[in-house]
Amino acid sequence: MKKFLPLILFFVLVSFLYIGLGLDPTKLPSPLLDRAFPDLQVEDFNSAKIYSIQDKLQGKISLINFWASWCVTCRVEHEILMKIAKINSLQILGINYKDTRKDGNIFLTRLGNPYDSIVFDKLGKLGLELGVYATPETFITDQQGIIRFKRIGELTPRIWESKIFPLIDELRNSMR
Protein backbone atom coordinates (compact mmCIF):
# COMPACT_ATOMS: atom_id res chain seq x y z
CA MET A 1 0.00 0.00 0.00
CA LYS A 2 2.89 2.38 0.73
CA LYS A 3 3.99 1.99 -2.89
CA PHE A 4 0.66 3.26 -4.21
CA LEU A 5 0.22 6.19 -1.82
CA PRO A 6 2.29 8.66 -3.94
CA LEU A 7 0.40 7.55 -7.06
CA ILE A 8 -2.98 8.02 -5.34
CA LEU A 9 -1.95 11.46 -4.06
CA PHE A 10 -0.79 12.38 -7.55
CA PHE A 11 -4.18 11.48 -9.08
CA VAL A 12 -6.04 13.38 -6.35
CA LEU A 13 -3.90 16.47 -6.99
CA VAL A 14 -4.35 16.20 -10.77
CA SER A 15 -8.12 15.90 -10.28
CA PHE A 16 -8.25 19.09 -8.19
CA LEU A 17 -6.13 20.95 -10.73
CA TYR A 18 -8.29 19.76 -13.61
CA ILE A 19 -11.48 20.92 -11.87
CA GLY A 20 -9.88 24.23 -10.85
CA LEU A 21 -8.71 25.03 -14.36
CA GLY A 22 -12.26 24.60 -15.63
CA LEU A 23 -13.69 27.24 -13.28
CA ASP A 24 -14.43 30.72 -14.59
CA PRO A 25 -13.16 33.41 -12.17
CA THR A 26 -15.59 35.92 -13.68
CA LYS A 27 -18.49 33.89 -12.29
CA LEU A 28 -17.63 34.45 -8.66
CA PRO A 29 -20.83 34.83 -6.66
CA SER A 30 -21.35 38.25 -5.14
CA PRO A 31 -22.78 38.64 -1.65
CA LEU A 32 -24.05 42.04 -2.81
CA LEU A 33 -26.59 40.69 -5.31
CA ASP A 34 -30.14 41.70 -4.35
CA ARG A 35 -28.82 44.25 -1.85
CA ALA A 36 -28.81 48.02 -2.05
CA PHE A 37 -25.85 49.67 -3.70
CA PRO A 38 -23.81 51.22 -0.86
CA ASP A 39 -25.03 54.73 -0.09
CA LEU A 40 -21.74 56.58 0.12
CA GLN A 41 -20.79 60.17 -0.34
CA VAL A 42 -18.73 60.28 -3.53
CA GLU A 43 -16.80 62.88 -5.48
CA ASP A 44 -17.82 63.93 -8.97
CA PHE A 45 -15.00 63.39 -11.48
CA ASN A 46 -15.51 66.68 -13.31
CA SER A 47 -16.65 69.14 -10.64
CA ALA A 48 -15.21 67.54 -7.47
CA LYS A 49 -18.62 68.12 -5.80
CA ILE A 50 -19.64 65.60 -3.15
CA TYR A 51 -23.00 63.82 -3.47
CA SER A 52 -24.81 60.64 -2.41
CA ILE A 53 -24.43 57.93 -5.02
CA GLN A 54 -27.90 56.58 -4.20
CA ASP A 55 -29.34 59.92 -5.38
CA LYS A 56 -28.00 59.12 -8.86
CA LEU A 57 -29.40 55.57 -8.86
CA GLN A 58 -32.95 56.14 -7.63
CA GLY A 59 -35.64 55.81 -10.30
CA LYS A 60 -33.27 54.61 -13.03
CA ILE A 61 -31.89 51.33 -14.23
CA SER A 62 -28.13 51.87 -14.11
CA LEU A 63 -25.01 50.28 -15.46
CA ILE A 64 -22.13 51.09 -13.10
CA ASN A 65 -18.70 50.51 -14.59
CA PHE A 66 -15.40 50.59 -12.68
CA TRP A 67 -12.61 51.67 -15.02
CA ALA A 68 -9.14 53.22 -15.00
CA SER A 69 -6.84 54.74 -17.59
CA TRP A 70 -4.10 52.28 -16.62
CA CYS A 71 -6.38 49.26 -17.24
CA VAL A 72 -5.65 47.58 -20.57
CA THR A 73 -8.89 45.57 -20.52
CA CYS A 74 -10.85 48.78 -19.88
CA ARG A 75 -9.58 50.11 -23.21
CA VAL A 76 -10.86 47.02 -25.00
CA GLU A 77 -14.20 47.13 -23.15
CA HIS A 78 -14.69 50.85 -23.83
CA GLU A 79 -15.89 50.25 -27.39
CA ILE A 80 -18.96 48.31 -26.25
CA LEU A 81 -19.73 50.92 -23.60
CA MET A 82 -19.75 53.58 -26.33
CA LYS A 83 -22.20 51.46 -28.37
CA ILE A 84 -24.43 50.84 -25.35
CA ALA A 85 -24.48 54.57 -24.61
CA LYS A 86 -25.62 55.36 -28.17
CA ILE A 87 -28.40 52.79 -28.53
CA ASN A 88 -29.87 52.28 -25.05
CA SER A 89 -31.84 54.52 -22.75
CA LEU A 90 -29.93 53.38 -19.73
CA GLN A 91 -27.98 55.43 -17.21
CA ILE A 92 -24.27 54.63 -17.38
CA LEU A 93 -22.32 55.65 -14.31
CA GLY A 94 -18.53 55.42 -14.50
CA ILE A 95 -16.33 54.92 -11.45
CA ASN A 96 -12.80 56.13 -12.16
CA TYR A 97 -10.96 53.72 -9.88
CA LYS A 98 -7.54 54.39 -8.30
CA ASP A 99 -6.57 56.75 -11.09
CA THR A 100 -5.79 60.43 -11.58
CA ARG A 101 -8.15 62.97 -13.09
CA LYS A 102 -5.51 63.94 -15.63
CA ASP A 103 -5.01 60.37 -16.89
CA GLY A 104 -8.75 59.68 -16.77
CA ASN A 105 -9.45 62.78 -18.87
CA ILE A 106 -6.82 61.77 -21.44
CA PHE A 107 -8.44 58.30 -21.63
CA LEU A 108 -11.92 59.80 -22.21
CA THR A 109 -10.66 62.39 -24.71
CA ARG A 110 -9.02 59.69 -26.82
CA LEU A 111 -11.72 57.02 -26.60
CA GLY A 112 -14.91 59.00 -26.00
CA ASN A 113 -17.12 59.33 -22.94
CA PRO A 114 -20.03 56.87 -22.64
CA TYR A 115 -20.83 57.91 -19.05
CA ASP A 116 -23.74 60.06 -17.94
CA SER A 117 -21.73 60.88 -14.82
CA ILE A 118 -18.43 59.76 -13.33
CA VAL A 119 -17.39 59.20 -9.73
CA PHE A 120 -13.75 59.87 -8.86
CA ASP A 121 -12.69 57.00 -6.57
CA LYS A 122 -9.01 57.89 -6.26
CA LEU A 123 -8.38 55.84 -3.12
CA GLY A 124 -10.73 52.98 -4.03
CA LYS A 125 -13.15 53.45 -1.10
CA LEU A 126 -16.26 52.75 -3.16
CA GLY A 127 -14.48 49.83 -4.79
CA LEU A 128 -13.62 48.44 -1.37
CA GLU A 129 -17.28 48.67 -0.26
CA LEU A 130 -18.29 46.68 -3.33
CA GLY A 131 -15.50 44.11 -3.19
CA VAL A 132 -13.90 45.32 -6.41
CA TYR A 133 -10.46 43.83 -6.82
CA ALA A 134 -9.83 44.31 -10.51
CA THR A 135 -10.96 46.57 -13.30
CA PRO A 136 -13.12 46.51 -15.21
CA GLU A 137 -16.09 45.46 -13.10
CA THR A 138 -19.68 46.18 -13.98
CA PHE A 139 -22.86 46.27 -11.90
CA ILE A 140 -26.49 46.64 -12.93
CA THR A 141 -28.89 48.22 -10.44
CA ASP A 142 -32.65 48.43 -10.66
CA GLN A 143 -34.80 51.52 -10.17
CA GLN A 144 -34.46 51.27 -6.38
CA GLY A 145 -30.66 51.06 -6.46
CA ILE A 146 -30.63 47.30 -5.77
CA ILE A 147 -27.72 45.37 -7.33
CA ARG A 148 -29.11 42.81 -9.79
CA PHE A 149 -25.94 41.82 -11.68
CA LYS A 150 -22.19 41.89 -11.27
CA ARG A 151 -19.57 41.16 -13.89
CA ILE A 152 -15.87 40.83 -13.12
CA GLY A 153 -13.79 41.46 -16.20
CA GLU A 154 -14.50 42.71 -19.69
CA LEU A 155 -18.05 43.33 -20.80
CA THR A 156 -18.38 41.69 -24.21
CA PRO A 157 -21.12 41.88 -26.85
CA ARG A 158 -22.04 38.27 -26.07
CA ILE A 159 -22.47 39.00 -22.35
CA TRP A 160 -24.43 42.16 -23.13
CA GLU A 161 -26.81 40.32 -25.48
CA SER A 162 -27.22 37.10 -23.51
CA LYS A 163 -27.27 38.36 -19.91
CA ILE A 164 -27.40 42.09 -19.39
CA PHE A 165 -29.85 43.24 -22.07
CA PRO A 166 -32.46 40.60 -21.10
CA LEU A 167 -32.08 41.62 -17.44
CA ILE A 168 -32.55 45.31 -18.32
CA ASP A 169 -35.60 44.43 -20.41
CA GLU A 170 -37.02 42.46 -17.47
CA LEU A 171 -36.38 45.36 -15.09
CA ARG A 172 -38.04 47.82 -17.50
CA ASN A 173 -41.09 45.57 -17.83
CA SER A 174 -41.39 45.31 -14.06
CA MET A 175 -41.77 49.11 -13.93
CA ARG A 176 -44.93 49.05 -16.02
N, C-alpha and C positions, 0 to 999 in steps of 0.2 A: 504494500500500500504506500510506503514511503517513496517508492519509485514514481508513482503516478501523481503524487501530490503537486509537484511543480507543473505537470501537464494540465491537471485540473484547474489550478490557479491561473495558468496561462489562458485557458479557454474562458474562464469566468471574466478575466480582465478584457479579453478581446470582445466578448459579448457586450460588456458595459461600454466599451469604446464604440462599437458598431451602433448601438442604440443612441449614444450621445451624439455621434456625428450626424445622425438623421434628424435631430431636433432643430427646429427653427428658432433662433434667439429672438426674432422679431415677434414671436407669438407668446411672449411672456405675459402671464395674466397680470392685470393691474388691480390692486386693491381699491383703486379710485373709481372704477367703473360703477355707474349708478349712484355716485355721490356728487355733491355740489363741488364745483370748481372752487378752489380756495379763494376766499374773499380777502385779498391782500391789497394794501396800498402800493401802487406801482408808479413808475416814472414814465411819462410819455417820451418816446425816442426823439421827436422833433422839438417839442416845446419845453421839455423837462418838468412839466406840470405833474403834480401827484394826483392820482384819482383811484377810486375803487375799481378793481377789474370786474367785479360782478355788475357794476353799473353798465359796462359795455356789453355784457353777455345777456342781460335780461331782455326777454321779448324777441330774441333773434336766435336762429340756428347759426352756430359759429364753428368755423374751422380755425383752430389755434395751432400755429406752427412755430416751433423752436428752431431758430436758424442762427448762423454766425458766418461772418465773412471768411473766416479761416477754415470753414468746413467744406471739404471737397465735394462730399455727397450733396450738400445743400445747393451747390452750383448746378449739379445735375438735376436735382429735384425742382429747381426754380422754374424751369420751363413749363412743367405741368401746373404749377401754382399760377403762372401767368395765364394759361389757358382757362383754368377754373375761374379765375377772376373775371375773365371776359365773357364767359357763357353762363354763369350761374349767379342767381340772386341769393348769395350766401355771404355772410360777413366773414372776412378773413382777417384774423388778428395775428400779427407777427410778434414773436418774442425774440428780440436780439439778445442772444445768450452768451455771456462771458466774452464780450467783444468791446470794441471802442466805437463811439459814434462816427468818428472819421472813417474807419474801415467799413463800417456798416453802410454809410452813405456812398462810399465808392462802389461797393457791391451793388447797391440798388440803382445807382446811376448807370452802371454798365449793363446790368441785366434787367432792369425794370422793377417797378414796385407793384406787386399784386395785393398788398395789404391795405385794408381800410384804415387801420391804425396799428401802431407798433409800440410795444413796451420795451423799455431799455432795462435789461436785467444784467447789468454789468457784473455783479458779484454772484449771480446764479441763485438768488434767494427764492424766486418763484420756481425755478427749476428744481431746487431742493425740495420744496413743498410738494411737488408733483412727481418726485422720484425720477427726474430726467437725469440720465447719465451719459447720454450721447446725443449729438445732433445729426440729422434732423429727427425730431419727434413731433407727431401730430395728434391732436385731440379734436373730437367733435363734441360739442355741447348742444343740448336742446334749448328750447326757449326759456327754460327756468334756470339755465346755467348748470345743468346736471351733465356730467361726463358720460357719454354714451359709446365712445370709441377711443382707442389709443393705438397708435402705430409707432413702433420704434424703427427707425431707418427710413429709407427713401420712400416717398409716396410715388407710386408708378401708375400709369394709365390703367393697368389691369386691376390694381387695388382700388383705384377710384371707381371704375365701372362695376366691379363685382361686389365691393363691400361698402364703400362710403356713399356713393350716389344712391343706392337703394335705401340705405339708412336715412339719408337726408330726405328722400322722397317719403319714407314712412313717417318721419318726424313732421314733415309739412302736412301730410294727410291727417295726422293726429290733432293738428291745430284747428281743423275745419269742423 
